[in-house]
Amino acid sequence: MLRAFFVALMATTAFAPARAETVSHFTLENGLEAVVIEDHRAPVVVHMVWYKAGAADERPGKSGIAHYLEHLMFKGTDDLAPGELSKTVAANGGSDNAFTSYDYTAYFQRIAADRLELVMKMEADRMRDLILSEDDWKTERDVILEERAQRTDSDPRALFGEQKQAALYLNHPYGTPVIGWRHEMEALTREDALEWYRSFYAPNNAVLVVAGDVTPDAVRALAETYYGPLAPSPDLPERARVQEPLQLAERRVIFEDPRVAQPYVTRSYLAPERDPGDQAEAAALTVLAEVLGGNQATSVLGRKLVFGSGEAIYASAFYDGMSIDDTQFTLAAMPAADVGLPEVEAALDKAIAEFLAEGVDPAQFERIKTQIRAGEIYGRDNTEALARRYGEALASGFSVADVQGWPEALMAVTEDDVMAAAAKVFDRKHAVTGVLTRPEPTEVAQ
Amino acid sequence: MIRILFALLAALLFSLPARALEIQEVTSPGGLRAWLVETHDIPFTALEISFRGGASLDAPGKRGAINLMTATLEEGAGTMDAQGFAEATEALAAQFRFNVGDDTLDISARFLTENRDASVALLREALVNPRFDQTAIDRVRAQVLSIIASEAQDPNDIAGETFGKMVYGEHPYASSINGTAESVRALTREDMFEAKSRVMARDRVVISAVGDISAAELGPLLDSLLGELPETGAPMPEHVTPRLDGRVKVVEYDSPQSVVMFAGPGLKMDDPDFFAAYVLNQILGAGGFSSRLMDELREKRGLTYGVYTYLVPKDYAELWMGSFSASNEKVPEAIALVKAEWAKAATGAVTEAELRDAKTYLTGAYPLRFDGNGQIAGILTGMQMSGLPIDYIESRNEKVEAVSAEDVARVAKRLLSAESLTFTVVGKPEGLE
């Protein structure tokens, strides 16, 4: 079977492991929260700082500022020349990068464990002391516009996804792309970036995650030395985003582009996210996505549409509950060569309706539970992924206990829970159906 | 202001994977050889099985057969149809991946210790007794045809395909391993068995295992898994000297950005100058924000989101490649800068700081690769594929350290020349001659 179509959601990703005994957690006096994950198999450390500030926290009209500032964070401080942080990490054999999402912005380095102090000192330095020169900010704005051109404007699937996401959210900023709308990106300024930086970049708005060949005591001592002296911000903005109204009408997004070779239909339903202290419904939706679309050969949609009727060459379901506000549950189907988009959409609806009537196959359910258990074992081979899950969760307002309780929440899901979650989420009044296709050929007059 | 660059930079000698990896060479009772790292931290094993030759062993007129065959291996075997095989895999929580490229067909397996025997017996069915049912072939073929159609519209794939045709002539490297819609439609069930027998043979298999398993356990496991495969398959492809004559080929494509791919001559991994070229490549374009090209194109001028170069020592051809994307109106300036940097690098002059930083990065980054059973198994397979000795890991950083400015200058003069740098541009570049 081929896996090139969508990013496959591997069981090991969805079913996060979290062995409590290797994880410790503390908070510095200035409010910086820290998680240390021990893995002594290789002399490597991953050092991450997560800020509780993402694209969904941007002011209207300033889309892309969170991501733009992420780029500008490499432009130096009172102690670091532009680009020096990355060059220093590289000259020490390490690698570094950063990423911006709706709910957080994160910076990380991967380096030999005995170089932790070096990277921590530099990361702490740029938490409060960023300097942006006149030259750098304009050149970097060109870079983010090139990034948008490369990742979004050159790819009809990305443009389609952006339009569909905008249609799903009537009011919430999740409808605005993380990288920003081009016309707003073009108008971002150095002042905008500095305002964003001053609002959100402070120890009491950050989460430190250190994972690898380290001890909690040593990490704590280093964190107190380098992050400890940083002043907290007294006036952090509250993360109260505007919320969705009651959605009353199904929406359709039809995107035509001559570059589309393989049309497809995808539907996203507004869906509840994981909540701190209350993860049961999100766990049921996670298992539901696995039941419906986890494996082409054994999932409900694969059995019915790919193996059964053959109307689709690929069918799947996705859900990721790690989100501060309402997220989405998505279905997708690619029609077979001789099947039209309306037909494959009808087949998808029929399959969901049948599933709601038939319920979960107990044998499949048992196999999914087996894989959740195995995910705990396989997951221990990838400490960096584990570190990312803690960082993402804590930056989104979850606790260490929530992360550690997730496998348990998944294991507690019953077949009835899955069906109840399905009955609730599949309400087309909360949904956007998206169709990506080629334009109809126009007739040429002779 | 540099004060944060404290003493650490002075004496950087990286120790190798501190818990030194002990690689054992295992020979099974049936004569199969494998490299093993035994580690009992986590109760699972990562097993990598690779067959040399990969999709380049497609028979004449059957382009795409090995790719389709590889994707159909897990679609039914022995008494199980595709769904039965998938259910059995899930029930054991085993993970099998089947992939093929220009030079290798790779099978990656992960299995829990508690399910080891049953997992291996299941995988054996896919490797030895695949059914290649007509319905399975047709289902996977439809997916391949969809991918072929999508790649024909994707600027990166168009660039790769165009570039392959420009430099590789008649060699299998010149065409996509997927085949064409026409060649894939014509493939039969017989072709699947034939494709399998061309590539999946014992004389070309490379095996690595890392995890919760001993040498005594691994040998018999390999015999049961692979012992029934044929002894030999199709002859290996010929070596090809890429045609690199400084052309700039533009493929018109309606997009705000152009994808630009470029290459000059490269070298083999066992070439005495390989490490000198590796260090120079780090300085020129592989070093991310530390590289000359990234500095010129992105940091100074904002022409691109990223530009990278890479040495490509394939089994039967060698290239020194690079790529970037840029807005159509910026393409001529960006290409001129790449050529200028290539010409500058060709003089062989690097600063002491560049040489030192590149070497400390490469030596320091090397031990960081060894962080996980799956990762390590992949590295062991790469070493075996390249014919490296089993103790290579310990001497590898010394080879990087030993590269001198003279070595770099020698390899630069030998390989780099702006005149031979050959470009493919896919987009609507403005003002490109």
Chai-1 contact restraints between the chains, C-beta under 6 A:
chainA,res_idxA,chainB,res_idxB,connection_type,confidence,min_distance_angstrom,max_distance_angstrom,comment,restraint_id
A,L2,B,A71,contact,1.0,0.0,6.0,A-B,restraint_1
A,L2,B,Q143,contact,1.0,0.0,6.0,A-B,restraint_2
A,A4,B,I147,contact,1.0,0.0,6.0,A-B,restraint_3
A,R41,B,D41,contact,1.0,0.0,6.0,A-B,restraint_4
A,A42,B,F370,contact,1.0,0.0,6.0,A-B,restraint_5
A,A42,B,D371,contact,1.0,0.0,6.0,A-B,restraint_6
A,P43,B,A18,contact,1.0,0.0,6.0,A-B,restraint_7
A,V44,B,L368,contact,1.0,0.0,6.0,A-B,restraint_8
A,V44,B,D371,contact,1.0,0.0,6.0,A-B,restraint_9
A,D79,B,M1,contact,1.0,0.0,6.0,A-B,restraint_10
A,D79,B,I4,contact,1.0,0.0,6.0,A-B,restraint_11
A,L80,B,I4,contact,1.0,0.0,6.0,A-B,restraint_12
A,G83,B,F289,contact,1.0,0.0,6.0,A-B,restraint_13
A,S86,B,F289,contact,1.0,0.0,6.0,A-B,restraint_14
A,K87,B,S290,contact,1.0,0.0,6.0,A-B,restraint_15
A,A90,B,S290,contact,1.0,0.0,6.0,A-B,restraint_16
A,A90,B,Y361,contact,1.0,0.0,6.0,A-B,restraint_17
A,A91,B,D357,contact,1.0,0.0,6.0,A-B,restraint_18
A,A91,B,T360,contact,1.0,0.0,6.0,A-B,restraint_19
A,N92,B,G364,contact,1.0,0.0,6.0,A-B,restraint_20
A,G93,B,Y361,contact,1.0,0.0,6.0,A-B,restraint_21
A,G93,B,G364,contact,1.0,0.0,6.0,A-B,restraint_22
A,G93,B,A365,contact,1.0,0.0,6.0,A-B,restraint_23
A,A112,B,G364,contact,1.0,0.0,6.0,A-B,restraint_24
A,L118,B,L8,contact,1.0,0.0,6.0,A-B,restraint_25
A,T139,B,G302,contact,1.0,0.0,6.0,A-B,restraint_26
A,D142,B,G302,contact,1.0,0.0,6.0,A-B,restraint_27
A,V143,B,R298,contact,1.0,0.0,6.0,A-B,restraint_28
A,V143,B,G302,contact,1.0,0.0,6.0,A-B,restraint_29
A,E146,B,T304,contact,1.0,0.0,6.0,A-B,restraint_30
A,E146,B,Y305,contact,1.0,0.0,6.0,A-B,restraint_31
A,E147,B,Y305,contact,1.0,0.0,6.0,A-B,restraint_32
A,A149,B,P256,contact,1.0,0.0,6.0,A-B,restraint_33
A,A149,B,Q257,contact,1.0,0.0,6.0,A-B,restraint_34
A,A149,B,S327,contact,1.0,0.0,6.0,A-B,restraint_35
A,Q150,B,Q257,contact,1.0,0.0,6.0,A-B,restraint_36
A,Q150,B,Y305,contact,1.0,0.0,6.0,A-B,restraint_37
A,Q150,B,S325,contact,1.0,0.0,6.0,A-B,restraint_38
A,D153,B,P256,contact,1.0,0.0,6.0,A-B,restraint_39
A,S154,B,S255,contact,1.0,0.0,6.0,A-B,restraint_40
A,S154,B,Q257,contact,1.0,0.0,6.0,A-B,restraint_41
A,R259,B,Q153,contact,1.0,0.0,6.0,A-B,restraint_42
A,A261,B,A149,contact,1.0,0.0,6.0,A-B,restraint_43
A,A261,B,S150,contact,1.0,0.0,6.0,A-B,restraint_44
A,A261,B,Q153,contact,1.0,0.0,6.0,A-B,restraint_45
A,Q262,B,S146,contact,1.0,0.0,6.0,A-B,restraint_46
A,Q262,B,S150,contact,1.0,0.0,6.0,A-B,restraint_47
A,N295,B,A86,contact,1.0,0.0,6.0,A-B,restraint_48
A,A297,B,A82,contact,1.0,0.0,6.0,A-B,restraint_49
A,A297,B,Q83,contact,1.0,0.0,6.0,A-B,restraint_50
A,A297,B,A86,contact,1.0,0.0,6.0,A-B,restraint_51
A,T298,B,A86,contact,1.0,0.0,6.0,A-B,restraint_52
A,T298,B,E87,contact,1.0,0.0,6.0,A-B,restraint_53
A,I313,B,A142,contact,1.0,0.0,6.0,A-B,restraint_54
A,I313,B,Q143,contact,1.0,0.0,6.0,A-B,restraint_55
A,I313,B,S146,contact,1.0,0.0,6.0,A-B,restraint_56
A,R367,B,E90,contact,1.0,0.0,6.0,A-B,restraint_57
A,R367,B,A91,contact,1.0,0.0,6.0,A-B,restraint_58
A,T370,B,A93,contact,1.0,0.0,6.0,A-B,restraint_59
A,Q371,B,A93,contact,1.0,0.0,6.0,A-B,restraint_60
A,A374,B,A93,contact,1.0,0.0,6.0,A-B,restraint_61
A,I377,B,F44,contact,1.0,0.0,6.0,A-B,restraint_62
A,R380,B,I42,contact,1.0,0.0,6.0,A-B,restraint_63
A,D381,B,I42,contact,1.0,0.0,6.0,A-B,restraint_64
A,D381,B,G372,contact,1.0,0.0,6.0,A-B,restraint_65
A,D381,B,N373,contact,1.0,0.0,6.0,A-B,restraint_66
A,N382,B,G372,contact,1.0,0.0,6.0,A-B,restraint_67
